[in-house]
Amino acid sequence: MTLASTACLMAAFAVLIHPALATGIPTENSDETLGKKTETVRSNFPKLVRNPTPLTVDKVIDGLHFLASDKTIYVLPNLRTPENIPDLDKKTKERLETLLKGQRCTLYQTKVPDLGRTDRMDNKISQLECGTDRTWIEGQLVREGLAMVWPNPSNPELLADLYTEEQKARQEKLGIWAENGIEIQTPETVKTHLNSVQIIEGRVENASLTKNNLYLNFEQNWKEDFTVGISKALQKEFSKQNISLQSLKGKYIRIRGWVRNYNGPYIELEQIGQLELLDKSSSSPILQPSTSGMKTISNNTAINEPEKPSIAKPSTPTLETSTPEKTDIEGIRKILGGNP
């Protein structure tokens, strides 16, 4: 993934400001909260275009992919299912099957055909409204705690709404946000989770500009602390949203992304949707102590030597939703005769 100017890094992408938010410390029994039904989630699908041809689903492949009646594989964007939650993939798939089975759905897509309509695996990106109750499928999965938000730079239109639904699930401790669910890291705890996907909440200690790149540090010792790097190009996108990054000093923020080792744990922002501003008092604790049994989003890979960031050309993995290992999408393509 690059900071390509063609995508303009979602100039319309507002940084998300939330009320005093969750600690990530859930209550009891995540198994019981996985798939717990909530109110129906709906959307007006702003800035998207409606496909006039109704869509029905032939087969749900996994919690994020399905084969439609037009023999095309579709994917739900801006979502991720944490790999360390037992039975999550199964329950998310089952819930998606329930939401889609026998339903007549409306497909919404980006206005520009060449941007945000296919992912890197050539699956078609879909926002679906299904059934007589007009359920927004992606929002429903997030609302029930069956998936987490993971921004895709080509599909920013409904990201703010997804974060709203994720916050509701977190406040109610549903699914992945329940006890033994995923753990939101602090600037201190993330030091033991290098080379993995994480969500981190913390107070910005300092915001400094060095050689056109801006760095958010979370401790006094910048050589060892958790740091967020922001390129000159991405700084311009924040400016378009009237966000002064240097004014974040002393503010609480939530960051999600790939953590690697560069003078301590380091995340290189690729889009402004990775950063959320939290409305927290500077005197309030950011997180309570972790509950025994809570999970990280992904497993650590091998720890490499510190690597100098190349902000202009990020080397971090794409933030598009990854294809689950158990999903035989390529096998399905062969059955379909190579159709995308």
Phi and psi in degrees as GROMACS dihedral restraints (atoms count N, CA, C in turn):
[ dihedral_restraints ]
;  ai    aj    ak    al  type     phi  dphi    fc
    3     4     5     6     1  -122.1    20    10
    4     5     6     7     1   172.3    20    10
    6     7     8     9     1   -92.5    20    10
    7     8     9    10     1    55.0    20    10
    9    10    11    12     1   -62.6    20    10
   10    11    12    13     1   137.1    20    10
   12    13    14    15     1   -71.0    20    10
   13    14    15    16     1   -22.7    20    10
   15    16    17    18     1   -61.5    20    10
   16    17    18    19     1   -33.1    20    10
   18    19    20    21     1   -85.2    20    10
   19    20    21    22     1   -12.4    20    10
   21    22    23    24     1    53.3    20    10
   22    23    24    25     1    14.5    20    10
   24    25    26    27     1    48.7    20    10
   25    26    27    28     1    39.3    20    10
   27    28    29    30     1    57.4    20    10
   28    29    30    31     1    68.8    20    10
   30    31    32    33     1   -58.0    20    10
   31    32    33    34     1   -26.7    20    10
   33    34    35    36     1   -84.1    20    10
   34    35    36    37     1     3.8    20    10
   36    37    38    39     1   -79.0    20    10
   37    38    39    40     1   105.1    20    10
   39    40    41    42     1   -78.8    20    10
   40    41    42    43     1   137.4    20    10
   42    43    44    45     1   -67.1    20    10
   43    44    45    46     1   139.0    20    10
   45    46    47    48     1   -92.6    20    10
   46    47    48    49     1   121.9    20    10
   48    49    50    51     1  -109.7    20    10
   49    50    51    52     1   121.7    20    10
   51    52    53    54     1  -115.6    20    10
   52    53    54    55     1   159.3    20    10
   54    55    56    57     1   -68.5    20    10
   55    56    57    58     1   175.3    20    10
   57    58    59    60     1   -51.3    20    10
   58    59    60    61     1   118.3    20    10
   60    61    62    63     1  -105.4    20    10
   61    62    63    64     1  -176.4    20    10
   63    64    65    66     1   -71.7    20    10
   64    65    66    67     1   156.2    20    10
   66    67    68    69     1   -90.2    20    10
   67    68    69    70     1   -12.1    20    10
   69    70    71    72     1    77.0    20    10
   70    71    72    73     1     8.6    20    10
   72    73    74    75     1  -100.2    20    10
   73    74    75    76     1   101.9    20    10
   75    76    77    78     1   -84.2    20    10
   76    77    78    79     1   177.6    20    10
   78    79    80    81     1   -91.3    20    10
   79    80    81    82     1  -128.6    20    10
   81    82    83    84     1  -104.0    20    10
   82    83    84    85     1   151.2    20    10
   84    85    86    87     1    57.2    20    10
   85    86    87    88     1    82.4    20    10
   87    88    89    90     1   -64.0    20    10
   88    89    90    91     1   -30.0    20    10
   90    91    92    93     1   -60.7    20    10
   91    92    93    94     1   -39.3    20    10
   93    94    95    96     1   -71.5    20    10
   94    95    96    97     1   -26.1    20    10
   96    97    98    99     1   -92.0    20    10
   97    98    99   100     1   -11.7    20    10
   99   100   101   102     1   -69.0    20    10
  100   101   102   103     1   118.7    20    10
  102   103   104   105     1    83.6    20    10
  103   104   105   106     1     8.3    20    10
  105   106   107   108     1   -63.2    20    10
  106   107   108   109     1   129.9    20    10
  108   109   110   111     1   -74.0    20    10
  109   110   111   112     1   144.4    20    10
  111   112   113   114     1  -128.1    20    10
  112   113   114   115     1  -172.8    20    10
  114   115   116   117     1   -65.0    20    10
  115   116   117   118     1   157.1    20    10
  117   118   119   120     1   -68.8    20    10
  118   119   120   121     1   132.6    20    10
  120   121   122   123     1   -97.5    20    10
  121   122   123   124     1   131.4    20    10
  123   124   125   126     1  -127.6    20    10
  124   125   126   127     1   163.4    20    10
  126   127   128   129     1  -146.2    20    10
  127   128   129   130     1   153.4    20    10
  129   130   131   132     1   -92.8    20    10
  130   131   132   133     1    -1.8    20    10
  132   133   134   135     1    51.0    20    10
  133   134   135   136     1    57.2    20    10
  135   136   137   138     1   -64.9    20    10
  136   137   138   139     1   144.3    20    10
  138   139   140   141     1    66.1    20    10
  139   140   141   142     1    13.5    20    10
  141   142   143   144     1  -114.9    20    10
  142   143   144   145     1   161.7    20    10
  144   145   146   147     1  -111.2    20    10
  145   146   147   148     1   144.5    20    10
  147   148   149   150     1   -88.2    20    10
  148   149   150   151     1   128.7    20    10
  150   151   152   153     1   -80.8    20    10
  151   152   153   154     1   125.0    20    10
  153   154   155   156     1   -70.0    20    10
  154   155   156   157     1   -16.1    20    10
  156   157   158   159     1   -90.1    20    10
  157   158   159   160     1   118.4    20    10
  159   160   161   162     1   -60.8    20    10
  160   161   162   163     1   152.5    20    10
  162   163   164   165     1  -123.8    20    10
  163   164   165   166     1   135.7    20    10
  165   166   167   168     1  -123.4    20    10
  166   167   168   169     1   160.5    20    10
  168   169   170   171     1  -109.8    20    10
  169   170   171   172     1   129.4    20    10
  171   172   173   174     1   -86.1    20    10
  172   173   174   175     1   -39.3    20    10
  174   175   176   177     1  -155.2    20    10
  175   176   177   178     1   133.2    20    10
  177   178   179   180     1   -89.3    20    10
  178   179   180   181     1   122.2    20    10
  180   181   182   183     1   -82.7    20    10
  181   182   183   184     1   -48.2    20    10
  183   184   185   186     1  -155.9    20    10
  184   185   186   187     1  -166.3    20    10
  186   187   188   189     1   -68.1    20    10
  187   188   189   190     1   -12.8    20    10
  189   190   191   192     1  -124.4    20    10
  190   191   192   193     1    -8.6    20    10
  192   193   194   195     1  -125.5    20    10
  193   194   195   196     1   146.3    20    10
  195   196   197   198     1  -149.1    20    10
  196   197   198   199     1   154.2    20    10
  198   199   200   201     1   -99.0    20    10
  199   200   201   202     1   121.9    20    10
  201   202   203   204     1   -92.9    20    10
  202   203   204   205     1   173.0    20    10
  204   205   206   207     1   -65.0    20    10
  205   206   207   208     1   -19.1    20    10
  207   208   209   210     1   -86.8    20    10
  208   209   210   211     1    11.7    20    10
  210   211   212   213     1    63.3    20    10
  211   212   213   214     1    29.8    20    10
  213   214   215   216     1  -112.7    20    10
  214   215   216   217     1   141.8    20    10
  216   217   218   219     1   -89.2    20    10
  217   218   219   220     1   127.6    20    10
  219   220   221   222     1  -113.1    20    10
  220   221   222   223     1   154.3    20    10
  222   223   224   225     1  -131.1    20    10
  223   224   225   226     1   144.2    20    10
  225   226   227   228     1   -87.1    20    10
  226   227   228   229     1   120.5    20    10
  228   229   230   231     1   -81.6    20    10
  229   230   231   232     1   168.1    20    10
  231   232   233   234     1    63.7    20    10
  232   233   234   235     1    21.7    20    10
  234   235   236   237     1  -126.0    20    10
  235   236   237   238     1   155.3    20    10
  237   238   239   240     1  -147.3    20    10
  238   239   240   241     1   143.7    20    10
  240   241   242   243     1  -109.6    20    10
  241   242   243   244     1   114.3    20    10
  243   244   245   246     1   -55.0    20    10
  244   245   246   247     1   139.7    20    10
  246   247   248   249     1   -80.8    20    10
  247   248   249   250     1   -14.3    20    10
  249   250   251   252     1  -100.9    20    10
  250   251   252   253     1    10.9    20    10
  252   253   254   255     1   -98.6    20    10
  253   254   255   256     1   115.3    20    10
  255   256   257   258     1   -57.5    20    10
  256   257   258   259     1   135.1    20    10
  258   259   260   261     1    67.6    20    10
  259   260   261   262     1     5.4    20    10
  261   262   263   264     1   -64.2    20    10
  262   263   264   265     1   -46.7    20    10
  264   265   266   267     1   -57.2    20    10
  265   266   267   268     1   -43.2    20    10
  267   268   269   270     1   -64.2    20    10
  268   269   270   271     1   -46.0    20    10
  270   271   272   273     1   -69.7    20    10
  271   272   273   274     1   -36.1    20    10
  273   274   275   276     1   -66.8    20    10
  274   275   276   277     1   -41.0    20    10
  276   277   278   279     1   -63.1    20    10
  277   278   279   280     1   -45.7    20    10
  279   280   281   282     1   -61.5    20    10
  280   281   282   283     1   -40.4    20    10
  282   283   284   285     1   -67.6    20    10
  283   284   285   286     1   -39.6    20    10
  285   286   287   288     1   -64.0    20    10
  286   287   288   289     1   -38.4    20    10
  288   289   290   291     1   -61.8    20    10
  289   290   291   292     1   -42.4    20    10
  291   292   293   294     1   -63.7    20    10
  292   293   294   295     1   -41.6    20    10
  294   295   296   297     1   -69.0    20    10
  295   296   297   298     1   -30.3    20    10
  297   298   299   300     1  -101.6    20    10
  298   299   300   301     1   -22.5    20    10
  300   301   302   303     1   -58.7    20    10
  301   302   303   304     1   122.3    20    10
  303   304   305   306     1    68.4    20    10
  304   305   306   307     1    10.2    20    10
  306   307   308   309     1   -95.8    20    10
  307   308   309   310     1   146.9    20    10
  309   310   311   312     1   -93.7    20    10
  310   311   312   313     1   122.2    20    10
  312   313   314   315     1  -116.1    20    10
  313   314   315   316     1   152.4    20    10
  315   316   317   318     1  -108.8    20    10
  316   317   318   319     1   131.2    20    10
  318   319   320   321     1   -97.0    20    10
  319   320   321   322     1   131.2    20    10
  321   322   323   324     1  -116.2    20    10
  322   323   324   325     1   137.4    20    10
  324   325   326   327     1  -134.4    20    10
  325   326   327   328     1   170.3    20    10
  327   328   329   330     1   -66.1    20    10
  328   329   330   331     1   154.3    20    10
  330   331   332   333     1   -69.1    20    10
  331   332   333   334     1   -32.7    20    10
  333   334   335   336     1   -94.2    20    10
  334   335   336   337     1   115.0    20    10
  336   337   338   339     1   -58.5    20    10
  337   338   339   340     1   -30.7    20    10
  339   340   341   342     1   -88.3    20    10
  340   341   342   343     1     1.8    20    10
  342   343   344   345     1  -133.3    20    10
  343   344   345   346     1   118.0    20    10
  345   346   347   348     1    82.7    20    10
  346   347   348   349     1    18.1    20    10
  348   349   350   351     1  -108.0    20    10
  349   350   351   352     1   -14.0    20    10
  351   352   353   354     1  -137.0    20    10
  352   353   354   355     1   151.0    20    10
  354   355   356   357     1   -96.1    20    10
  355   356   357   358     1  -175.9    20    10
  357   358   359   360     1   -68.2    20    10
  358   359   360   361     1   -16.1    20    10
  360   361   362   363     1   -93.5    20    10
  361   362   363   364     1     6.9    20    10
  363   364   365   366     1    68.8    20    10
  364   365   366   367     1    20.7    20    10
  366   367   368   369     1   -81.7    20    10
  367   368   369   370     1   147.9    20    10
  369   370   371   372     1   -78.6    20    10
  370   371   372   373     1   134.1    20    10
  372   373   374   375     1   -84.9    20    10
  373   374   375   376     1   133.9    20    10
  375   376   377   378     1  -133.3    20    10
  376   377   378   379     1   138.2    20    10
  378   379   380   381     1  -114.2    20    10
  379   380   381   382     1   121.6    20    10
  381   382   383   384     1  -115.0    20    10
  382   383   384   385     1   139.7    20    10
  384   385   386   387     1  -119.8    20    10
  385   386   387   388     1   119.8    20    10
  387   388   389   390     1  -128.3    20    10
  388   389   390   391     1   148.8    20    10
  390   391   392   393     1    77.4    20    10
  391   392   393   394     1   172.4    20    10
  393   394   395   396     1   -70.1    20    10
  394   395   396   397     1   -21.1    20    10
  396   397   398   399     1   -89.0    20    10
  397   398   399   400     1     2.8    20    10
  399   400   401   402     1    56.8    20    10
  400   401   402   403     1    49.7    20    10
  402   403   404   405     1   -71.4    20    10
  403   404   405   406     1   129.4    20    10
  405   406   407   408     1   -83.1    20    10
  406   407   408   409     1   107.2    20    10
  408   409   410   411     1   -61.1    20    10
  409   410   411   412     1   -48.8    20    10
  411   412   413   414     1   -63.0    20    10
  412   413   414   415     1   -45.0    20    10
  414   415   416   417     1   -62.8    20    10
  415   416   417   418     1   -33.3    20    10
  417   418   419   420     1   -66.7    20    10
  418   419   420   421     1   -41.6    20    10
  420   421   422   423     1   -63.5    20    10
  421   422   423   424     1   -40.5    20    10
  423   424   425   426     1   -69.1    20    10
  424   425   426   427     1   -41.3    20    10
  426   427   428   429     1   -61.5    20    10
  427   428   429   430     1   -33.3    20    10
  429   430   431   432     1   -90.4    20    10
  430   431   432   433     1     5.5    20    10
  432   433   434   435     1    72.7    20    10
  433   434   435   436     1    26.0    20    10
  435   436   437   438     1   -97.6    20    10
  436   437   438   439     1    -6.4    20    10
  438   439   440   441     1  -155.9    20    10
  439   440   441   442     1   156.9    20    10
  441   442   443   444     1  -112.1    20    10
  442   443   444   445     1   159.3    20    10
  444   445   446   447     1   -78.5    20    10
  445   446   447   448     1   131.4    20    10
  447   448   449   450     1  -139.5    20    10
  448   449   450   451     1   101.9    20    10
  450   451   452   453     1   -60.8    20    10
  451   452   453   454     1   137.1    20    10
  453   454   455   456     1  -109.2    20    10
  454   455   456   457     1   121.8    20    10
  456   457   458   459     1   -61.9    20    10
  457   458   459   460     1   -20.4    20    10
  459   460   461   462     1   -89.9    20    10
  460   461   462   463     1    -4.5    20    10
  462   463   464   465     1  -134.8    20    10
  463   464   465   466     1    65.8    20    10
  465   466   467   468     1   -86.6    20    10
  466   467   468   469     1    -7.5    20    10
  468   469   470   471     1   -59.8    20    10
  469   470   471   472     1   -38.1    20    10
  471   472   473   474     1  -111.9    20    10
  472   473   474   475     1    14.1    20    10
  474   475   476   477     1   -64.3    20    10
  475   476   477   478     1   -41.7    20    10
  477   478   479   480     1   -60.4    20    10
  478   479   480   481     1   -39.5    20    10
  480   481   482   483     1   -67.7    20    10
  481   482   483   484     1   -36.8    20    10
  483   484   485   486     1   -64.6    20    10
  484   485   486   487     1   -41.3    20    10
  486   487   488   489     1   -63.5    20    10
  487   488   489   490     1   -35.3    20    10
  489   490   491   492     1   -63.7    20    10
  490   491   492   493     1   -44.3    20    10
  492   493   494   495     1   -67.8    20    10
  493   494   495   496     1   -37.0    20    10
  495   496   497   498     1   -64.0    20    10
  496   497   498   499     1   -38.8    20    10
  498   499   500   501     1   -64.4    20    10
  499   500   501   502     1   -38.3    20    10
  501   502   503   504     1   -62.1    20    10
  502   503   504   505     1   -44.6    20    10
  504   505   506   507     1   -63.4    20    10
  505   506   507   508     1   -38.4    20    10
  507   508   509   510     1   -69.0    20    10
  508   509   510   511     1   -40.6    20    10
  510   511   512   513     1   -64.0    20    10
  511   512   513   514     1   -36.1    20    10
  513   514   515   516     1   -89.7    20    10
  514   515   516   517     1    -0.7    20    10
  516   517   518   519     1    57.4    20    10
  517   518   519   520     1    50.4    20    10
  519   520   521   522     1   -96.7    20    10
  520   521   522   523     1   144.8    20    10
  522   523   524   525     1    55.8    20    10
  523   524   525   526     1  -120.4    20    10
  525   526   527   528     1   -67.1    20    10
  526   527   528   529     1   -12.8    20    10
  528   529   530   531     1   -96.6    20    10
  529   530   531   532     1     4.1    20    10
  531   532   533   534     1   -85.0    20    10
  532   533   534   535     1   177.5    20    10
  534   535   536   537     1   -59.4    20    10
  535   536   537   538     1   142.6    20    10
  537   538   539   540     1    68.0    20    10
  538   539   540   541     1    12.6    20    10
  540   541   542   543     1   -89.6    20    10
  541   542   543   544     1  -159.7    20    10
  543   544   545   546     1   -75.8    20    10
  544   545   546   547     1   150.6    20    10
  546   547   548   549     1  -106.7    20    10
  547   548   549   550     1   125.8    20    10
  549   550   551   552     1   -79.0    20    10
  550   551   552   553     1   127.3    20    10
  552   553   554   555     1   -83.1    20    10
  553   554   555   556     1   160.1    20    10
  555   556   557   558     1  -104.5    20    10
  556   557   558   559     1   168.0    20    10
  558   559   560   561     1   -58.5    20    10
  559   560   561   562     1   -22.7    20    10
  561   562   563   564     1   -85.5    20    10
  562   563   564   565     1   -48.2    20    10
  564   565   566   567     1   -70.0    20    10
  565   566   567   568     1   -24.8    20    10
  567   568   569   570     1   -68.4    20    10
  568   569   570   571     1   -14.2    20    10
  570   571   572   573     1   -63.5    20    10
  571   572   573   574     1   -20.8    20    10
  573   574   575   576     1  -100.7    20    10
  574   575   576   577     1    13.9    20    10
  576   577   578   579     1  -130.7    20    10
  577   578   579   580     1    44.1    20    10
  579   580   581   582     1   -68.5    20    10
  580   581   582   583     1   155.6    20    10
  582   583   584   585     1    56.9    20    10
  583   584   585   586     1    49.3    20    10
  585   586   587   588     1  -154.9    20    10
  586   587   588   589     1   165.8    20    10
  588   589   590   591     1   -86.0    20    10
  589   590   591   592     1   130.2    20    10
  591   592   593   594     1  -146.3    20    10
  592   593   594   595     1   160.8    20    10
  594   595   596   597     1  -113.6    20    10
  595   596   597   598     1   130.6    20    10
  597   598   599   600     1  -126.8    20    10
  598   599   600   601     1   135.0    20    10
  600   601   602   603     1  -116.6    20    10
  601   602   603   604     1   138.2    20    10
  603   604   605   606     1  -173.1    20    10
  604   605   606   607     1   171.9    20    10
  606   607   608   609     1   -96.4    20    10
  607   608   609   610     1   127.7    20    10
  609   610   611   612     1   -71.6    20    10
  610   611   612   613     1   120.2    20    10
  612   613   614   615     1   -81.0    20    10
  613   614   615   616     1   -37.1    20    10
  615   616   617   618     1  -157.6    20    10
  616   617   618   619     1   149.1    20    10
  618   619   620   621     1  -126.6    20    10
  619   620   621   622     1   114.7    20    10
  621   622   623   624     1  -129.4    20    10
  622   623   624   625     1   147.6    20    10
  624   625   626   627     1  -105.2    20    10
  625   626   627   628     1   122.8    20    10
  627   628   629   630     1  -135.2    20    10
  628   629   630   631     1   117.8    20    10
  630   631   632   633     1    51.3    20    10
  631   632   633   634     1    47.8    20    10
  633   634   635   636     1    74.3    20    10
  634   635   636   637     1    -8.8    20    10
  636   637   638   639     1  -100.0    20    10
  637   638   639   640     1   140.4    20    10
  639   640   641   642     1  -104.0    20    10
  640   641   642   643     1   137.1    20    10
  642   643   644   645     1  -123.1    20    10
  643   644   645   646     1   130.5    20    10
  645   646   647   648     1  -100.6    20    10
  646   647   648   649     1   117.4    20    10
  648   649   650   651     1  -106.6    20    10
  649   650   651   652     1   148.5    20    10
  651   652   653   654     1  -114.4    20    10
  652   653   654   655     1     2.6    20    10
  654   655   656   657     1  -145.7    20    10
  655   656   657   658     1   169.1    20    10
  657   658   659   660     1   -67.1    20    10
  658   659   660   661     1   -38.2    20    10
  660   661   662   663     1   -86.2    20    10
  661   662   663   664     1    94.3    20    10
  663   664   665   666     1   -69.8    20    10
  664   665   666   667     1   -13.7    20    10
  666   667   668   669     1   -79.8    20    10
  667   668   669   670     1   -11.7    20    10
  669   670   671   672     1  -129.4    20    10
  670   671   672   673     1   -13.6    20    10
  672   673   674   675     1   -82.7    20    10
  673   674   675   676     1   172.3    20    10
  675   676   677   678     1   -72.1    20    10
  676   677   678   679     1   131.5    20    10
  678   679   680   681     1  -133.2    20    10
  679   680   681   682     1   144.3    20    10
  681   682   683   684     1  -114.9    20    10
  682   683   684   685     1   125.9    20    10
  684   685   686   687     1  -102.8    20    10
  685   686   687   688     1   137.9    20    10
  687   688   689   690     1  -133.1    20    10
  688   689   690   691     1   121.8    20    10
  690   691   692   693     1   -71.2    20    10
  691   692   693   694     1   165.7    20    10
  693   694   695   696     1   -61.1    20    10
  694   695   696   697     1   -41.6    20    10
  696   697   698   699     1   -62.5    20    10
  697   698   699   700     1   -41.7    20    10
  699   700   701   702     1   -73.3    20    10
  700   701   702   703     1   -30.3    20    10
  702   703   704   705     1   -58.7    20    10
  703   704   705   706     1   -36.7    20    10
  705   706   707   708     1   -64.3    20    10
  706   707   708   709     1   -35.9    20    10
  708   709   710   711     1   -67.9    20    10
  709   710   711   712     1   -38.4    20    10
  711   712   713   714     1   -63.0    20    10
  712   713   714   715     1   -40.1    20    10
  714   715   716   717     1   -62.0    20    10
  715   716   717   718     1   -36.0    20    10
  717   718   719   720     1   -63.3    20    10
  718   719   720   721     1   -24.0    20    10
  720   721   722   723     1   -95.9    20    10
  721   722   723   724     1    11.6    20    10
  723   724   725   726     1    60.7    20    10
  724   725   726   727     1    35.4    20    10
  726   727   728   729     1  -107.3    20    10
  727   728   729   730     1   118.6    20    10
  729   730   731   732     1   -91.3    20    10
  730   731   732   733     1   109.7    20    10
  732   733   734   735     1   -64.7    20    10
  733   734   735   736     1   -34.9    20    10
  735   736   737   738     1   -70.4    20    10
  736   737   738   739     1   -17.3    20    10
  738   739   740   741     1   -80.1    20    10
  739   740   741   742     1    -1.9    20    10
  741   742   743   744     1   -76.0    20    10
  742   743   744   745     1    -9.4    20    10
  744   745   746   747     1   -56.2    20    10
  745   746   747   748     1   127.3    20    10
  747   748   749   750     1    85.5    20    10
  748   749   750   751     1    -4.6    20    10
  750   751   752   753     1   -96.0    20    10
  751   752   753   754     1   154.6    20    10
  753   754   755   756     1   -92.1    20    10
  754   755   756   757     1   134.5    20    10
  756   757   758   759     1  -135.5    20    10
  757   758   759   760     1   160.8    20    10
  759   760   761   762     1  -119.4    20    10
  760   761   762   763     1   130.3    20    10
  762   763   764   765     1  -123.0    20    10
  763   764   765   766     1   139.9    20    10
  765   766   767   768     1  -130.2    20    10
  766   767   768   769     1   137.4    20    10
  768   769   770   771     1   168.1    20    10
  769   770   771   772     1  -169.6    20    10
  771   772   773   774     1   -87.5    20    10
  772   773   774   775     1   123.4    20    10
  774   775   776   777     1   -96.8    20    10
  775   776   777   778     1   124.4    20    10
  777   778   779   780     1  -129.0    20    10
  778   779   780   781     1   178.7    20    10
  780   781   782   783     1   -99.0    20    10
  781   782   783   784     1   111.6    20    10
  783   784   785   786     1  -150.7    20    10
  784   785   786   787     1    99.7    20    10
  786   787   788   789     1    53.1    20    10
  787   788   789   790     1    51.2    20    10
  789   790   791   792     1    96.2    20    10
  790   791   792   793     1  -179.2    20    10
  792   793   794   795     1   -61.2    20    10
  793   794   795   796     1   138.8    20    10
  795   796   797   798     1  -144.3    20    10
  796   797   798   799     1   133.5    20    10
  798   799   800   801     1  -121.6    20    10
  799   800   801   802     1   128.6    20    10
  801   802   803   804     1  -100.1    20    10
  802   803   804   805     1   112.1    20    10
  804   805   806   807     1   -66.2    20    10
  805   806   807   808     1   137.9    20    10
  807   808   809   810     1  -111.9    20    10
  808   809   810   811     1   -14.4    20    10
  810   811   812   813     1  -160.3    20    10
  811   812   813   814     1   156.2    20    10
  813   814   815   816     1   -73.3    20    10
  814   815   816   817     1   -16.5    20    10
  816   817   818   819     1   -69.9    20    10
  817   818   819   820     1    -9.1    20    10
  819   820   821   822     1   -78.3    20    10
  820   821   822   823     1   -12.4    20    10
  822   823   824   825     1  -113.7    20    10
  823   824   825   826     1   129.5    20    10
  825   826   827   828     1  -119.8    20    10
  826   827   828   829     1   136.1    20    10
  828   829   830   831     1   -88.6    20    10
  829   830   831   832     1   131.5    20    10
  831   832   833   834     1  -107.3    20    10
  832   833   834   835     1   134.7    20    10
  834   835   836   837     1   -87.4    20    10
  835   836   837   838     1    79.8    20    10
  837   838   839   840     1  -121.9    20    10
  838   839   840   841     1   142.3    20    10
  840   841   842   843     1   -66.6    20    10
  841   842   843   844     1   138.7    20    10
  843   844   845   846     1   -62.8    20    10
  844   845   846   847     1   -16.0    20    10
  846   847   848   849     1   -94.6    20    10
  847   848   849   850     1    -8.0    20    10
  849   850   851   852     1   -88.8    20    10
  850   851   852   853     1   146.0    20    10
  852   853   854   855     1   -68.7    20    10
  853   854   855   856     1   143.9    20    10
  855   856   857   858     1   -76.5    20    10
  856   857   858   859     1   -36.6    20    10
  858   859   860   861     1  -146.2    20    10
  859   860   861   862     1   149.0    20    10
  861   862   863   864     1   -81.1    20    10
  862   863   864   865     1   164.4    20    10
  864   865   866   867     1   -57.8    20    10
  865   866   867   868     1   147.9    20    10
  867   868   869   870     1   -64.9    20    10
  868   869   870   871     1   147.9    20    10
  870   871   872   873     1   -87.8    20    10
  871   872   873   874     1   139.3    20    10
  873   874   875   876     1   -57.3    20    10
  874   875   876   877     1   132.9    20    10
  876   877   878   879     1    96.9    20    10
  877   878   879   880     1    -5.3    20    10
  879   880   881   882     1   -69.1    20    10
  880   881   882   883     1   153.6    20    10
  882   883   884   885     1  -111.6    20    10
  883   884   885   886     1   152.8    20    10
  885   886   887   888     1   -84.4    20    10
  886   887   888   889     1   164.7    20    10
  888   889   890   891     1   -68.4    20    10
  889   890   891   892     1   -41.9    20    10
  891   892   893   894     1  -140.0    20    10
  892   893   894   895     1   163.5    20    10
  894   895   896   897     1   -78.7    20    10
  895   896   897   898     1   147.9    20    10
  897   898   899   900     1   -67.6    20    10
  898   899   900   901     1   140.2    20    10
  900   901   902   903     1   -93.6    20    10
  901   902   903   904     1  -177.0    20    10
  903   904   905   906     1   -58.2    20    10
  904   905   906   907     1   137.1    20    10
  906   907   908   909     1   -80.8    20    10
  907   908   909   910     1   118.7    20    10
  909   910   911   912     1   -92.3    20    10
  910   911   912   913     1   171.4    20    10
  912   913   914   915     1   -67.0    20    10
  913   914   915   916     1   154.4    20    10
  915   916   917   918     1   -52.2    20    10
  916   917   918   919     1   137.6    20    10
  918   919   920   921     1  -122.0    20    10
  919   920   921   922     1   129.7    20    10
  921   922   923   924     1   -69.3    20    10
  922   923   924   925     1   130.8    20    10
  924   925   926   927     1   -73.0    20    10
  925   926   927   928     1   147.3    20    10
  927   928   929   930     1  -118.3    20    10
  928   929   930   931     1    83.4    20    10
  930   931   932   933     1   -61.0    20    10
  931   932   933   934     1   -33.3    20    10
  933   934   935   936     1   -67.1    20    10
  934   935   936   937     1   -30.5    20    10
  936   937   938   939     1  -133.4    20    10
  937   938   939   940     1    83.3    20    10
  939   940   941   942     1   -58.5    20    10
  940   941   942   943     1   138.8    20    10
  942   943   944   945     1  -100.3    20    10
  943   944   945   946     1     2.5    20    10
  945   946   947   948     1   -74.6    20    10
  946   947   948   949     1   158.1    20    10
  948   949   950   951     1   -63.2    20    10
  949   950   951   952     1   155.3    20    10
  951   952   953   954     1   -59.6    20    10
  952   953   954   955     1   147.7    20    10
  954   955   956   957     1   -92.7    20    10
  955   956   957   958     1     3.5    20    10
  957   958   959   960     1   -64.7    20    10
  958   959   960   961     1   151.9    20    10
  960   961   962   963     1   -58.9    20    10
  961   962   963   964     1   125.3    20    10
  963   964   965   966     1   -76.0    20    10
  964   965   966   967     1   152.9    20    10
  966   967   968   969     1   -80.2    20    10
  967   968   969   970     1   121.8    20    10
  969   970   971   972     1   -56.5    20    10
  970   971   972   973     1   143.5    20    10
  972   973   974   975     1   -61.4    20    10
  973   974   975   976     1   -32.1    20    10
  975   976   977   978     1   -81.2    20    10
  976   977   978   979     1    -7.6    20    10
  978   979   980   981     1   -84.9    20    10
  979   980   981   982     1   117.3    20    10
  981   982   983   984     1   -91.3    20    10
  982   983   984   985     1    66.4    20    10
  984   985   986   987     1   -68.5    20    10
  985   986   987   988     1   -39.1    20    10
  987   988   989   990     1   -63.7    20    10
  988   989   990   991     1   -37.8    20    10
  990   991   992   993     1   -62.1    20    10
  991   992   993   994     1   -38.4    20    10
  993   994   995   996     1   -64.9    20    10
  994   995   996   997     1   -38.6    20    10
  996   997   998   999     1   -60.6    20    10
  997   998   999  1000     1   -40.4    20    10
  999  1000  1001  1002     1   -63.4    20    10
 1000  1001  1002  1003     1   -39.9    20    10
 1002  1003  1004  1005     1   -61.5    20    10
 1003  1004  1005  1006     1   -36.7    20    10
 1005  1006  1007  1008     1   -81.6    20    10
 1006  1007  1008  1009     1     0.2    20    10
 1008  1009  1010  1011     1    80.6    20    10
 1009  1010  1011  1012     1    26.6    20    10
 1011  1012  1013  1014     1    89.3    20    10
 1012  1013  1014  1015     1     3.0    20    10
 1014  1015  1016  1017     1   -64.7    20    10
 1015  1016  1017  1018     1   139.9    20    10
